[in-house]
Amino acid sequence: MSDRCFSSHSNKDENSIESYHVPFKLHWVFGYDTKVPPINISSSTIKGIFFSSGAVGVCYDWNTKTQTMLHGHIHPIISSAATSDKTYLATADGGPENSLIIWHRRTGKMVFVLSNHFPVEGVIFMCFSEDGIFLLTLTGGKRQELSLWNWKTKSLTPHCTFYFTEENTFQHFASFHPKDASHFLSCSKENVYIFKMLEGKLKFASLDLSSLYEEKACRQIGNFTQTVFCTTSPLVYTATTKGMIILWGSKTNSKKKPDNYTESLMMEPTNRTCVRAMQILASRCSISYLGSIGSFLVVGTAQGQVCYFNKDLQLEWSIDVTKDEICSVSFNFKPRFTFKQVVYRALGKDVKKDDKFSKNDFIACTKNGFVGYVSFSTLSINEILFGTSSFVKDVALHPLKPYMYLGDCSGGLKKWNYESKTLLNKCSFKNSCPQIECLSIDSKGTYIACALVSGEVVIFDAISFSGKPCFTAHDIQHKIVFIKFSPDPQHLVVTDAVSNVFRYQLHLLVPPTVYQLMQKRNVPPEEPSWSYNGKTRQHRGQIVDCMFNNPSQIDALYFLSLGQDRLVVQYNISNSRNMEITVTKRINLDSIPICMCWYPLYDLKDTISVLCTDGRLHVYNIETEEIIKMVTVPSFKESYQKMMYLENKNISQDPSFQFVIFHTLSTIGLAKFPIDGNLYSVLAIASHPNGINSFVTNNESKFIFTAGKKDSWIYMYEIDFMALIKSGKGGLSGIDAFKHLFPTNRNSEEMKKNLIFSVYALELEIKMLQLGAYKQPILKGEIPVNCLEYVMAALGCYLSPEDLQMMLRDVHFENKYVYSGDKSTLNCFDIMRLYVNYRPKDPLTMENVHQSFKDFLLENGDPDEISRDRFLSILESEGDSLPTGEFLHIVRCLRENKFKTLPEENISFGLFSDNTTASFSESSEDSESSMIKKFIPEVITEDIFFQDILCIEQANEDLSKYVLREEDYKLREEPLSVEEFVLAMEESKLVK
């Protein structure tokens, strides 16, 4: 994710606002990506940690409870690293447009960016040299690359690169020598590659145990996990999954004395071999982390221990951090000398040396998301980051308090205070199928319901959130899809994967009225119980969305379900009796639905909007069961998944300040209500690159919380409604705001001219007929509603009677509720909005007709022709039935129109082989069978279909001579612009 803001049009011009107005600002991240180990960025004065969550890097100070977001990646971050002084951070993502970015930690600015250099798998591991000058990167994929970068020179090419072949074992780890950056290594499960840069050449050696030990012995040693250089000797240590350390040393004892201490720690890669394999862990558990600090080897185990070993591999110190596998140990930055020591050295005094452990605190991370800060002075372990390795399935918010509840696919349920950023409580389900599928909290914030994938419904007290549930139901045998509390909240409705709708009703052992009589209003009722009140199945397809109405005191309580079978079903919950759910309404949809929401258009409370796969928003009146409006939603190259109506009264008392919030596959967006197709009234930002699973806003509509489909964290965004308002004011207006929605194969400016010219020309013609030729009409740029079809035809939009009826219904509905029935005309802007919202998305073209007929032939076995009887049979029996008599009538009309203007001697019947020269008047008296023989050949090919049935002739004449050449433009006047056209009419006093 990045702070990139998208508008749905692709053309960028001087009025483009997409870079300046961001509707959502990332406020906080709950959780982190456990596949990318966090990095300790603490020092003696700052307590901080860096972690990754999707495409965002986060610097978190747990003392001050502040997070600094690093935005810049498009794809999720898959690896990260930090310099030893914690000044610079490196992050890398994977994907088709992958990038590697180096950040200055204190400023949060990018200092080095490398884009599209690595294969699509990206950099899976990287590390800095001890001095921070060099960066070592290891890519994924079948052909891995190990590259050394001198990144401070800002060079976009590596200093050197080693390519592993597909035969090599997959490398998963790399590291530098702490004293010399020209020595580095990589590690796989079976071997270790050691490299040395010498005089511009890269020397290397591959080390393994297969040549030294038998296969059985190698299995006892285990697979390699991580490898590091020793800081006090030329040895190289490799950890294994069996708790052993392999020592790689010299094959021979060299008599040559090293020139300095650093050289004494080095060794030629080819001169190394396995000198020893030691069992350092009595439990023989896997060593999951291997590192060093000072002269000590630091080991993290699969049993949650962190151990210090001396140079003789003897245990000096250990601590039990947790029971999970340690995946990373990251130390605080500790300068070589403290400020006090620097002063003492300047005064010539002796500086007291630290003890052997240096008392350097560290952060230990586990595979399952535990992150603990280990203090050497107090030997305390404080959990500083609360993560989970499981995907978050759903998130719910308390309606009155700043509480957030999230459930994951491993059965974990957490309760957060999103204001104080503290984890309040957590629990987990331990049954055979613990995965939480969805959550729901009632309108009063008393209960929270969890739906498990096994079909269980578990309800907790939302306030105390104790480990003991209030209620558990086992009546559902299939996977639960939705769970909803009614607004009362006396009812709980559940839908499953086979479209059953279940109803539960709340019963309290002590009614609330008793507590009111006892003047104990704050005391909750005792032991609630939900009774099962039956189920029903009304959909043939899966239910994709559902919701309750928000009734007043006199209204009934309804529940609505939306199915893939293009059906909206309304259930009367108020009138439903025990073991029975009453169905009151069914609405058949025109397209396959995706989601629905309440849509109070013109302040009508019984209108809903259904978003469909055709990219349009269909607005229905529940009472009349009719569609009243259709809107083409702005496209972000992804289908919409969820919409929600919002009203923010904090901005203004103006009722027009209403909004719709939505999410696509990977973006979240904000739109002005009602949506009218205006591209400048919609903004969106990229959020979860792998897809969005759930989103919800708090009661004040100030924050939005999102969960990704494959993410183990929650994004908390602050909603900026003013950004959208400024976007609408700063963007194009009127017709220009919609012209981007014209067909891509048409010139938008020409289409705009056609619209304006046709409206004024039609208005002029109508008024001249009304007033007579001798009176001068005054033009307003408006036409009667019943002339809409003619203007649409001028724009190339030929409407079916059903499409035209839809447009007119929209016009009449708006006229009734907005203009009180006083508007009888349409201006250019009204027509423009109708055009972009109702025009066919895939207009009929000659290419489409040709391709459709070819596909039609292929489906019937012969790619070249089809028999007459088979052709007529298909027209009558498949798809929308076309009777033979009606088809013949259409063919006759087409032929009459074709031959009307031709001389009689030139009339022929195309490719017909038989003698059919009789006139149409004579053939009208013939029987249907004889007409078929005359007008339809026995065998129909593509040419016959177009020339003799559709009566569309192929162009035999060379049309290139009619194309204007450059010299022809000198004789051609410039076309009249729209502004000149209107000005001319104003001068002629034709425009009022």
C-alpha positions, 0 to 999 in steps of 0.5 A: 500500500502507498499513499497514492491516490487514484481517480478513476479517469486515465487522462491526466491534465492540468486540472488533475487532482489525484496527486493532491487530495487523499481521502484516507490517511493511515493512522495506525497499524494493528499487528504486523507481517510475521513472515518478515521479522521485525528489526530492533531500532532501539538505543539507550534513549529511544525504544523503537522497532521497525516492522512491515505490514503489507506495502507499508513499513512502520517505525514504532516507539512503544514508549510514546505510542507513535508510529511513523509510516514509510510509504513507497512500495506497491507490493507487500514488503517481503524482506528488510534490513537495518544498518548496525547503527540503526540509521538506515533501513532497507525494504524490498517487495516482490512482484512485477514492479518490485523495488528496493528502497533504503530509508533514513530512519529519523527523517523517513525519507528515501535515500536510494531507490532501485526499481524493476531490477530484480526478478518477479520473486523479489529480494527474499533476504538482505543484510548490511555490512557492519560499516553500512556501506554495502548491501547484500541481496538474495533473490528468490525464484529458480535462478537466484541472484546474490548481489553486492551493492555499494549503495552509497554511490547511488549506483543502479548496478551491483558491484558484483553478482553471483548467479545460482543455477537451477541445480543448486539448492535453494538459498534462504540466508546470507550474511557478511563477515563482521570485520571485512565486507569483502567476505560474505556467504549464503546458506541453503538447507544442504550447503553453504557458499562462501565468497571473497572479493579479491582484486575485482574478482569473486572467489567462492566455494560450496561446502556441504557434508555429503562428501564427508558423511554418509546419508544417515549421518547427514540426516542425524545432523539435520538441515542447515538453518543459518550460517555466520562468521565467527568474530574471534577466529577464522571459523564459520558456524552453521546451525542445524535443525537437530540442535548442532553447530557445524564448524567450517575451518581450514583444510591445512595449517598455514605457517604464514603469519597474518599481517594484522588481526583482521587478516587472521580472521580471514580464510580462502573460501576454497581452503575450508572444510568441515572440521567438527560438528557439535551438539550444543543443545541437549534437547536436540531441538532446532536452532532457528536463529544464529547470530553474534554479539561481541565474542559470543555466539547467540542462538535462538531455539525452536523451544523459545530459548535465547542462549549465549555461547562462548568461543568454545561453544560452552553455554554462558547464559540463556533465557526462556522467552516463550514457547514458540520458535524464535525466528529473530533476535535483534539487539539495541544499538550501543555505541562503542563509547558512551558520552561519559566514557568519551569525556573520561577519555578526553580527560585522560582517565581510565575507562571502565570496560563493560562486563563480558555480556555488554548488557545489551538488551534485545528484541526476540521475535517468534514464528507465531507473532510474539515480540518481546523486549528482553532487558538484561538489567532486570531479566524482564520480558515485555511484549511490545508488539502483538501479532498473529501468523493467521489471516484476519477474517473479520473486524467489528467495532463497538458502537459506543466505546473505542473497542475493536474486535478482530477474529483470525482463521486460527480461532484467535479473538482479540479486543483492542482499545483503538484510542489508547492502542492497547490490547485489552483481552484475547482468547482462542477457540480450541475445537477441531475447526476453530477458524472464525468466519465473521463477527457481529456486534449488536447496536448497544454494544452488549454482545459480540457474536462469532461465527465459526467455519464449522457452523457454530455460533458463539456469543460473548459479553462485549464489555467484559469479554471473558473467556467463557461465552454467553451462548453457543449454538450448534444448529447450523451444519454448513459453513456460515457466511453472514451473521447479523444482529437486528437493530433491537437487538432482540434477533440474530440472523445467520446465513450459511453457504447453501443459502439457509437463513436461520433466526435466533431470538434473545430471551433474558432470565431477568427482563430489563424492566425488572432492573428499571423498577429496582432502579438498577439500570446499569446492571446487565441482565442475567444469563442471556439465552438465544432460542432457535426460531427456525430457518428458510431457504429462498435463494437458488444461488449463494447469498452474497449480502444481507442487512436489516432495515432500521425501523422506527417505533411503528415500522416492522423489522425486516431482513433482506438477503441478496443472492447470486440468483439475481434475487432480493428477498425481504423477510418480515422478522416482526411478524414471524412466529416460532419456527417460521420466517415470513417472506414478504417481497421478492425483487428480480434483478437485471444483472448478477449482484455483488453487494447492496446497501441502504441508499436514501435517495431523495430522503426515501427510506425504502430505497436500496442500491445493488452493485452488479457485475456490469459495473453499474449501481441499480437503485430499487424502491422496496415498496414498488419493487421497481428499479428507479435509477441506474448509475455507472460507478467510476472504474478503478480497473477492479470490481467493487466488492462492498459499499456503505452509506455514510453521513457526517454531520460534523462537517456541515449541517448541509444535508448534501454532505453525504458520502458512500464508502466502498472498497474494490479488490485492493483499494478503498474509496470515498464517493459523494452521495448520490453517485452520479458518474462524476469522476471528480466526486470519487477518490480511492487509495491502494490499501491491501495489495493481496485483496480486502476481506473486511472493512468497517467504520466507527460510529462517528464515521471518523475512522475506517478499519480494513482487513486483508484477505491474506493479511494478519494485521488491521489498517486504521485510516482517518477519513478526510471528507474535505479532501473529496469536497476539494476534489470536486471543486478543483476538478472539471465541471458540467459536461467536461466532468463526464466526457472521460466516460465516452467510448474510448474509440470516439473523440470526446470533444467531437462527442461533446459537440454532437451533443450540444449541436443536436440539442440546439438543432432539435430545439430550434426545429421544434420551436419553429414548428410551434411558432411558424417560420416568421417568428424568431425563437429563443433557444435555452438549450433544452428539449422535451423529455419525449425527444430524448431518443433522438439525441441519444441516436445522434450520439450513436446510442441506439436504445431498445424500448426497455433501455429507453423506458429505464431512462424515462423512469429515471427522469420522471422519478427525479422530476417527482421528488426533486422538482415536484413535477415541474420539470418537463425538459432536459438540458445538455448536462441532464442528457450527458448524465443519462448517456454515461449511465445508461449507454450499452457498455459494449456497443454493437459493431460490425466486428462484433457481429462478424465474430458472433456469427463465426462463433455461432458456426463453430458451435454448430460443427461447421466453421464455414456454413449452416443449413437453412433448416438448422438456422431457422430452428436455432432462431426459434428454440434457443435464446430469445425466440424469433419465430420464422414468420417474424424473421421473414418480415424483418428480412423483407423490410431490410430488402425493401429498404435496400432496393428502394433507391436502386433502378429496377434493372440493377436489383438483384438478390446477391448470392442467391443461386435460384431465380428469385426475381419476383417482386415483393408485392407478389411474394406477399401472397405466397405461403410461408414455406415458399417465402423461405425458399425464395428469400433464405438459401438452403446453405448459409455462409458468412457472406450470404448472412451479411449480404442477403439476410442483413442486406449489408453490402461489402465495399468493392470500391476503393475508398482511399480516394475519398480520404482528405490529403494534406493539400485538401485541408487548405480548401477546408474551413476550420470546424465551428467550435462549440463556443463559436456556435453558442456565440453566433446564436447569442448574436442572432438573439436565438439564445435566452 
